[in-house]
């Protein structure tokens, strides 16, 4: 029996809804076929956007969407993606498969898509191969309401009113694909470029600097020290790889046993260490926590599905990915004092996608269903949860068996999200609710018999959100049995 105390009277901060953000890159079939099929497509669409994908994302309440990359962002020149589509120049997507990018999905299409799904746009600017002027003009084109060459160009292209743009990233992975820079060099460039990312009218830009890859604490130290006074957010990228190696095989998305299951979840839990240690460095330069840690690339990265283009990063999504999503979201919730946004990679058909498409068919992945259950945490108050964990042992290694976060929404409802990492053993949990009287509990669950169970286009509802009945209230305690390899969300009133 795992005993936990949920302190309804100890609120530890607000869980920024943007922790439940997403990421869409011009990579493989994320944009084209995933989001955009064009107005002439036989696939049902509204103005070129897939209707089935639109509806699924609206249900998910996607708060923020990052675009156009990723590595693609630092070779993307935004003026190629405006004006009449048939006149837009083509380019080669050198990072992702060497395919032709026709630029049919550009600034207007992205901003319109965000409006349609109710998400805030988050644009990554080109610092790696772009100019200061180019970045400055992009922000002006999008947000300026007055008379200027860029505002007039926007109007000529069919958009009279400016858009609101809050989030702007100044470069992406500039330690790697974004220019292979030293932290000191990037910090100087950041200051230069950020100077010209201006606020027009009442539009205020939240400027996000390129932060570290995984455990590169030196990068965080340098950028915070040299440029912290000019930034609002610092990004962090960390991917879960079963093999924990970028060379050779990363591991299969679907063919794995308990050893790979254990290693994958072990590597996922490293996110706790990364967020903690980067936050400590940020605290030194920003003790008031005004600067957000923006985990704008995270998720599982496996070998591509057999027979698919290796540059398209298309992978299936199993019950294991549901656990990866639940664990990471619990970590971000619990660090909401510093983590202000997170963007899972990626939205459709790429890496740990919430949606997969094939022609006119679409399916929702296990990861989608976890985001659907967890959306109750958006903008809720984080509650203090105290418990002594039990351990899941495999061979001579062990990891925490249970991951938990809890919040209280504006209506006073308490939600507790629980992940049981053990693939073969359930766990009895007793939540003592302090600080308020509770009367009833209900729950939802994502689980399956097989650890590599997944939804396919032939069986698209094998894994879905189901009612969880194994919880009850006894003397202000919520008592439940959490099945093996499952993600559960309780709602307590």
C-alpha positions as CSV (number, residue, x, y, z in Angstrom):
1,X,0.0,0.0,0.0
2,X,1.4,3.4,-1.0
3,X,0.1,6.1,1.3
4,X,0.0,9.7,0.1
5,X,-1.2,13.0,1.5
6,X,-2.8,15.5,-0.8
7,X,-2.8,18.9,0.8
8,X,-5.8,20.8,-0.7
9,X,-4.9,23.8,1.4
10,X,-1.3,24.0,0.2
11,X,-1.2,25.4,-3.3
12,X,2.2,25.5,-4.9
13,X,1.5,27.7,-7.9
14,X,-0.5,27.7,-11.1
15,X,0.1,25.0,-13.7
16,X,0.5,27.1,-16.9
17,X,-1.8,25.6,-19.5
18,X,1.1,25.9,-22.0
19,X,2.8,22.9,-20.4
20,X,0.3,21.0,-22.6
21,X,1.6,22.6,-25.8
22,X,2.6,21.0,-29.1
23,X,5.2,21.3,-31.8
24,X,4.7,21.1,-35.6
25,X,7.7,21.1,-37.9
26,X,8.1,20.9,-41.7
27,X,9.3,17.4,-41.3
28,X,8.0,14.2,-42.9
29,X,4.2,14.2,-43.0
30,X,3.5,16.5,-40.0
31,X,2.4,19.6,-42.0
32,X,1.6,18.1,-45.4
33,X,-0.8,15.2,-45.1
34,X,-1.0,15.7,-41.4
35,X,-2.4,19.3,-41.0
36,X,-2.6,20.5,-44.6
37,X,-4.0,18.7,-47.6
38,X,-4.9,21.6,-49.8
39,X,-8.2,22.9,-50.8
40,X,-8.4,20.6,-53.9
41,X,-7.9,17.4,-51.8
42,X,-10.5,14.7,-51.7
43,X,-9.8,14.4,-48.0
44,X,-12.5,16.4,-46.2
45,X,-11.0,19.8,-45.4
46,X,-11.8,23.4,-44.5
47,X,-9.7,25.8,-46.7
48,X,-7.0,23.1,-47.0
49,X,-6.9,22.0,-43.3
50,X,-8.0,18.4,-42.5
51,X,-11.3,18.5,-40.7
52,X,-10.7,15.3,-38.7
53,X,-7.4,16.7,-37.4
54,X,-8.9,20.0,-36.6
55,X,-11.7,18.5,-34.6
56,X,-9.4,16.2,-32.6
57,X,-7.1,19.1,-31.7
58,X,-9.9,21.3,-30.6
59,X,-11.1,18.6,-28.3
60,X,-7.6,18.4,-26.8
61,X,-7.6,22.1,-26.0
62,X,-4.2,22.6,-27.5
63,X,-3.0,25.8,-25.7
64,X,0.1,26.7,-27.8
65,X,1.7,25.4,-31.0
66,X,5.3,25.8,-32.0
67,X,6.3,26.2,-35.7
68,X,8.1,25.9,-38.2
69,X,10.8,23.9,-36.4
70,X,13.1,22.5,-35.1
71,X,16.1,22.3,-37.3
72,X,14.0,23.5,-40.2
73,X,13.4,26.9,-38.5
74,X,17.1,28.0,-39.0
75,X,17.0,27.4,-42.7
76,X,13.4,28.8,-43.2
77,X,13.0,32.2,-44.9
78,X,9.5,33.4,-44.1
79,X,9.0,35.5,-47.2
80,X,9.1,32.3,-49.3
81,X,5.9,31.3,-47.6
82,X,3.6,34.3,-48.3
83,X,1.7,35.5,-51.3
84,X,-0.1,33.4,-53.9
85,X,0.7,29.7,-53.3
86,X,1.4,29.0,-57.0
87,X,4.1,31.7,-57.0
88,X,5.9,30.7,-53.8
89,X,9.4,29.4,-54.5
90,X,10.3,25.7,-53.7
91,X,13.2,24.7,-51.6
92,X,15.0,21.5,-50.5
93,X,14.4,20.4,-47.0
94,X,18.0,19.5,-46.3
95,X,17.4,18.4,-42.8
96,X,14.5,16.1,-43.3
97,X,14.7,13.7,-46.2
98,X,15.9,16.0,-48.9
99,X,12.4,16.4,-50.2
100,X,11.0,19.5,-52.0
101,X,9.2,22.0,-49.7
102,X,6.7,23.9,-51.8
103,X,6.0,26.5,-49.1
104,X,2.2,26.2,-49.5
105,X,1.9,26.2,-45.7
106,X,3.4,29.5,-44.5
107,X,2.8,32.3,-42.0
108,X,-0.9,33.0,-43.0
109,X,-1.7,29.3,-43.0
110,X,-0.1,28.7,-39.6
111,X,-1.7,31.7,-37.9
112,X,-5.1,30.7,-39.4
113,X,-4.6,27.1,-38.2
114,X,-3.9,28.3,-34.7
115,X,-7.0,30.5,-34.7
116,X,-9.0,27.5,-35.9
117,X,-7.9,25.1,-33.1
118,X,-7.8,27.9,-30.4
119,X,-4.0,27.7,-29.8
120,X,-1.5,30.5,-29.2
121,X,1.1,30.6,-32.0
122,X,4.8,30.2,-31.0
123,X,7.1,31.0,-33.9
124,X,10.8,30.0,-34.0
125,X,12.8,32.6,-35.8
126,X,15.8,31.9,-38.1
127,X,19.0,33.0,-36.3
128,X,21.2,30.3,-37.8
129,X,21.0,31.3,-41.5
130,X,18.8,34.4,-41.4
131,X,19.5,38.0,-40.8
132,X,18.5,40.4,-38.1
133,X,16.5,42.4,-40.6
134,X,14.6,39.3,-41.7
135,X,13.6,38.4,-38.2
136,X,12.6,42.0,-37.4
137,X,10.5,42.2,-40.5
138,X,8.7,38.9,-39.8
139,X,7.5,40.2,-36.4
140,X,6.5,43.5,-38.0
141,X,4.6,41.7,-40.8
142,X,2.6,39.7,-38.3
143,X,1.9,42.3,-35.6
144,X,2.2,45.9,-36.8
145,X,-1.1,47.8,-37.3
146,X,0.3,51.0,-38.8
147,X,1.7,52.0,-42.1
148,X,4.9,50.3,-43.1
149,X,6.3,48.1,-45.9
150,X,5.7,44.9,-44.0
151,X,2.2,45.8,-42.7
152,X,1.3,46.9,-46.2
153,X,2.6,43.6,-47.6
154,X,0.5,41.7,-45.2
155,X,-2.6,43.6,-46.2
156,X,-1.7,43.0,-49.9
157,X,-1.6,39.3,-49.1
158,X,-5.2,39.4,-47.7
159,X,-4.8,40.0,-44.0
160,X,-6.0,43.5,-43.0
161,X,-5.7,43.2,-39.2
162,X,-2.5,42.2,-37.5
163,X,-2.3,39.0,-35.6
164,X,-1.5,38.7,-31.9
165,X,1.9,36.9,-31.5
166,X,3.0,36.4,-27.9
167,X,5.8,33.7,-28.2
168,X,8.8,34.0,-30.4
169,X,11.9,31.8,-30.3
170,X,15.2,33.4,-31.2
171,X,17.0,30.5,-32.8
172,X,16.7,26.7,-32.3
173,X,19.4,24.3,-31.2
174,X,22.1,26.7,-32.1
175,X,24.6,24.5,-30.3
176,X,23.8,21.9,-33.1
177,X,21.8,22.1,-36.3
178,X,21.1,25.8,-35.8
179,X,24.8,26.8,-36.3
180,X,27.1,24.7,-34.1
181,X,27.8,27.7,-31.9
182,X,29.5,28.1,-28.6
183,X,27.2,29.3,-25.8
184,X,29.2,32.6,-25.6
185,X,28.8,33.3,-29.3
186,X,25.1,32.4,-29.2
187,X,24.5,34.7,-26.2
188,X,26.0,37.6,-28.1
189,X,23.9,36.9,-31.2
190,X,20.8,36.5,-29.1
191,X,21.3,39.9,-27.6
192,X,21.7,41.4,-31.1
193,X,18.7,39.7,-32.6
194,X,16.4,40.1,-29.6
195,X,17.0,43.9,-29.7
196,X,15.1,44.0,-33.0
197,X,12.3,41.7,-32.1
198,X,10.1,44.6,-31.2
199,X,6.7,45.1,-29.6
200,X,4.3,46.8,-32.0
201,X,1.3,48.5,-30.5
202,X,-0.1,46.5,-27.6
203,X,1.5,43.2,-28.8
204,X,4.1,42.2,-26.3
205,X,6.6,39.5,-27.4
206,X,7.7,36.8,-24.9
207,X,11.2,36.2,-26.1
208,X,12.5,32.6,-25.8
209,X,16.3,31.9,-26.1
210,X,17.8,28.7,-27.3
211,X,18.6,26.8,-24.2
212,X,20.6,23.6,-23.6
213,X,20.4,20.1,-24.9
214,X,19.7,17.7,-22.0
215,X,22.5,18.0,-19.4
216,X,24.5,20.8,-20.9
217,X,24.6,22.9,-17.8
218,X,27.4,25.2,-19.1
219,X,25.1,26.4,-21.8
220,X,22.4,27.4,-19.3
221,X,25.0,29.1,-17.1
222,X,26.5,31.2,-20.0
223,X,23.2,32.2,-21.6
224,X,21.6,33.2,-18.2
225,X,24.7,35.1,-17.2
226,X,25.3,37.0,-20.4
227,X,21.7,37.5,-21.7
228,X,19.3,36.7,-18.9
229,X,18.3,40.3,-18.6
230,X,16.9,40.3,-22.2
231,X,15.0,37.0,-22.3
232,X,11.6,35.8,-21.0
233,X,12.1,32.1,-21.5
234,X,14.9,29.6,-22.0
235,X,14.3,26.4,-23.9
236,X,15.3,22.9,-23.0
237,X,15.4,19.8,-25.3
238,X,15.4,16.3,-24.1
239,X,14.3,13.1,-25.9
240,X,13.7,9.6,-24.4
241,X,15.6,7.0,-26.3
242,X,15.4,3.3,-25.2
243,X,19.1,2.8,-26.0
244,X,20.0,6.3,-24.8
245,X,22.3,6.6,-27.8
246,X,22.1,8.8,-30.9
247,X,24.4,6.4,-32.8
248,X,23.2,3.1,-34.1
249,X,19.7,1.9,-33.2
250,X,17.6,4.0,-30.9
251,X,15.2,1.0,-30.4
252,X,11.9,-0.1,-31.9
253,X,8.7,1.8,-31.2
254,X,6.7,-1.5,-31.1
255,X,9.0,-4.5,-30.8
256,X,10.3,-4.6,-27.2
257,X,10.2,-6.6,-24.0
258,X,10.4,-5.7,-20.4
259,X,14.1,-4.8,-20.6
260,X,13.5,-2.1,-23.2
261,X,10.3,-1.0,-21.3
262,X,12.4,-0.5,-18.1
263,X,15.2,1.3,-19.8
264,X,12.9,3.6,-21.7
265,X,11.0,4.7,-18.6
266,X,14.3,5.0,-16.7
267,X,15.6,7.5,-19.3
268,X,12.3,9.3,-19.2
269,X,12.6,9.9,-15.5
270,X,15.9,11.8,-16.2
271,X,13.7,14.8,-17.1
272,X,13.2,15.3,-13.3
273,X,16.9,15.7,-12.8
274,X,17.3,18.0,-15.8
275,X,14.5,20.3,-14.9
276,X,15.8,20.5,-11.3
277,X,19.4,21.2,-12.1
278,X,18.7,23.7,-14.9
279,X,16.3,25.4,-12.6
280,X,19.0,25.8,-9.9
281,X,21.2,27.5,-12.3
282,X,18.4,29.8,-13.5
283,X,17.6,30.6,-9.8
284,X,21.1,32.0,-9.4
285,X,20.4,34.7,-12.0
286,X,16.7,34.9,-11.7
287,X,15.7,34.2,-8.0
288,X,12.2,35.6,-8.6
289,X,11.6,33.0,-11.3
290,X,10.5,35.6,-13.9
291,X,12.1,33.6,-16.7
292,X,10.3,30.5,-17.8
293,X,11.9,27.1,-18.5
294,X,10.4,26.2,-21.9
295,X,10.7,22.5,-22.6
296,X,9.8,23.0,-26.2
297,X,11.0,19.6,-27.5
298,X,10.4,16.4,-25.6
299,X,9.1,12.9,-26.1
300,X,10.1,9.5,-27.3
301,X,12.5,9.0,-30.3
302,X,12.7,5.5,-31.8
303,X,13.9,4.0,-35.1
304,X,11.5,4.9,-37.9
305,X,8.8,2.4,-38.9
306,X,10.2,-0.2,-41.3
307,X,9.9,0.8,-44.9
308,X,9.4,4.5,-44.2
309,X,11.7,7.4,-45.2
310,X,14.3,7.6,-42.4
311,X,14.2,11.4,-42.7
312,X,10.5,11.5,-41.9
313,X,10.8,10.2,-38.3
314,X,7.5,8.4,-38.5
315,X,7.0,6.0,-35.6
316,X,4.1,4.1,-34.0
317,X,2.8,4.9,-30.5
318,X,2.2,2.3,-27.9
319,X,1.0,2.0,-24.3
320,X,4.7,2.7,-23.3
321,X,4.3,6.1,-24.9
322,X,1.3,6.8,-22.8
323,X,3.4,6.3,-19.7
324,X,6.2,8.5,-21.1
325,X,3.6,11.3,-21.7
326,X,2.1,10.9,-18.2
327,X,5.4,10.9,-16.4
328,X,6.7,14.0,-18.2
329,X,3.5,15.9,-17.7
330,X,3.6,15.1,-14.0
331,X,7.2,16.3,-13.8
332,X,6.2,19.6,-15.5
333,X,3.2,20.1,-13.3
334,X,5.3,19.6,-10.2
335,X,7.8,22.1,-11.4
336,X,5.3,24.7,-12.5
337,X,7.1,27.4,-10.5
338,X,9.8,27.3,-13.3
339,X,8.4,25.3,-16.2
340,X,6.0,27.6,-18.1
341,X,5.6,25.8,-21.4
342,X,6.4,22.4,-22.9
343,X,5.9,21.2,-26.5
344,X,5.8,17.5,-27.2
345,X,7.4,16.4,-30.5
346,X,5.4,16.3,-32.7
347,X,1.8,17.0,-33.5
348,X,1.0,14.6,-36.3
349,X,2.9,11.7,-38.0
350,X,6.3,12.5,-36.5
351,X,8.0,11.1,-33.4
352,X,5.7,10.8,-30.4
353,X,2.7,12.2,-32.2
354,X,-0.8,12.5,-30.8
355,X,-2.4,11.8,-34.2
356,X,-1.4,9.5,-37.1
357,X,-2.9,9.8,-40.6
358,X,-2.8,7.6,-43.7
359,X,-4.6,9.0,-46.7
360,X,-8.1,9.9,-45.5
361,X,-7.8,7.8,-42.3
362,X,-6.8,9.1,-38.9
363,X,-6.2,7.6,-35.5
364,X,-5.6,9.0,-32.0
365,X,-2.6,7.5,-30.3
366,X,-2.2,6.5,-26.6
367,X,-0.3,9.8,-26.1
368,X,-3.4,11.7,-27.4
369,X,-5.6,10.0,-24.8
370,X,-3.2,10.9,-21.9
371,X,-3.2,14.6,-23.0
372,X,-7.0,14.4,-23.2
373,X,-7.2,13.1,-19.6
374,X,-4.6,15.5,-18.3
375,X,-6.1,18.7,-19.8
376,X,-8.0,19.1,-16.5
377,X,-4.7,20.4,-15.0
378,X,-4.5,23.3,-17.4
379,X,-4.3,26.6,-15.4
380,X,-5.2,24.7,-12.2
381,X,-3.5,25.2,-8.9
382,X,-0.8,22.7,-8.1
383,X,-1.4,20.9,-4.8
384,X,1.3,19.6,-2.5
385,X,1.4,15.8,-2.5
386,X,3.6,13.9,0.1
387,X,4.4,10.3,-0.3
388,X,7.2,7.8,0.0
389,X,7.5,6.0,-3.3
390,X,7.8,2.3,-3.8
391,X,10.2,0.9,-6.4
392,X,9.9,-1.1,-9.6
393,X,12.9,-3.4,-9.9
394,X,14.3,-5.0,-13.0
395,X,17.5,-7.0,-12.7
396,X,19.8,-5.1,-10.4
397,X,18.3,-1.8,-11.1
398,X,15.2,0.0,-9.7
399,X,13.2,3.1,-10.5
400,X,10.2,4.8,-8.8
401,X,7.1,2.8,-9.5
402,X,4.6,5.6,-9.2
403,X,4.5,9.1,-10.7
404,X,1.9,11.5,-9.3
405,X,0.8,15.1,-9.6
406,X,-2.3,16.8,-8.3
407,X,-4.2,20.1,-8.9
408,X,-7.4,21.9,-8.0
409,X,-9.4,23.6,-10.7
410,X,-11.4,26.8,-10.5
411,X,-14.5,24.9,-9.6
412,X,-12.8,23.3,-6.6
413,X,-12.4,19.9,-8.1
414,X,-9.2,18.0,-7.2
415,X,-7.5,16.0,-9.9
416,X,-4.8,13.4,-9.3
417,X,-2.9,11.9,-12.1
418,X,-1.1,8.7,-11.4
419,X,1.3,6.5,-13.6
420,X,2.1,3.0,-12.6
421,X,5.4,2.2,-14.3
422,X,5.4,-1.5,-13.4
423,X,4.2,-3.6,-16.3
424,X,3.2,-6.6,-14.2
425,X,2.1,-5.4,-10.7
426,X,-0.8,-3.2,-9.6
427,X,-0.4,-0.9,-6.7
428,X,-2.9,0.0,-3.9
429,X,-2.8,3.7,-3.1
430,X,-4.4,5.6,-0.2
431,X,-4.7,9.3,-0.8
432,X,-5.5,11.2,2.4
433,X,-7.1,14.5,1.4
434,X,-6.3,17.2,3.9
435,X,-7.7,20.8,3.9
436,X,-11.1,20.1,2.5
437,X,-14.0,17.6,2.9
438,X,-14.5,15.3,-0.1
439,X,-17.6,13.2,-0.9
440,X,-17.1,11.4,-4.2
441,X,-14.5,10.2,-6.7
442,X,-14.6,9.2,-10.3
443,X,-11.8,8.3,-12.7
444,X,-10.4,7.6,-16.1
445,X,-7.8,5.2,-17.3
446,X,-5.5,4.4,-20.2
447,X,-4.1,0.8,-20.1
448,X,-4.1,-2.5,-22.0
449,X,-3.0,-6.1,-21.5
450,X,0.1,-5.9,-23.6
451,X,2.9,-3.4,-23.0
452,X,3.3,-2.8,-26.7
453,X,-0.4,-2.5,-27.5
454,X,-1.2,0.3,-30.0
455,X,-3.9,1.7,-32.2
456,X,-3.7,0.9,-35.9
457,X,-5.7,2.0,-38.9
458,X,-7.3,-1.4,-38.8
459,X,-8.1,-1.2,-35.1
460,X,-8.0,2.4,-34.1
461,X,-9.7,2.2,-30.8
462,X,-7.8,-0.6,-29.1
463,X,-6.4,1.9,-26.6
464,X,-8.7,4.7,-25.5
465,X,-9.8,6.5,-22.4
466,X,-12.0,4.3,-20.3
467,X,-13.9,4.7,-17.1
468,X,-11.9,3.8,-14.0
469,X,-14.2,2.4,-11.3
470,X,-11.7,1.1,-8.8
471,X,-11.6,4.1,-6.5
472,X,-13.8,5.1,-3.5
473,X,-13.9,7.6,-0.7
474,X,-13.5,6.4,2.9
475,X,-13.2,8.9,5.8
476,X,-11.8,11.6,3.5
477,X,-9.4,9.2,1.9
478,X,-9.5,8.3,-1.8
479,X,-8.5,4.6,-1.9
480,X,-7.8,2.9,-5.2
481,X,-6.0,0.1,-7.0
482,X,-3.9,1.3,-9.9
483,X,-3.4,-1.4,-12.5
484,X,0.0,-2.3,-13.9
485,X,1.3,-0.2,-16.8
486,X,-1.5,2.3,-16.6
487,X,-2.2,6.1,-16.5
488,X,-5.1,7.1,-14.3
489,X,-6.7,10.5,-13.5
490,X,-9.0,10.8,-10.5
491,X,-11.5,13.6,-10.0
492,X,-12.5,14.2,-6.4
493,X,-15.2,16.5,-5.1
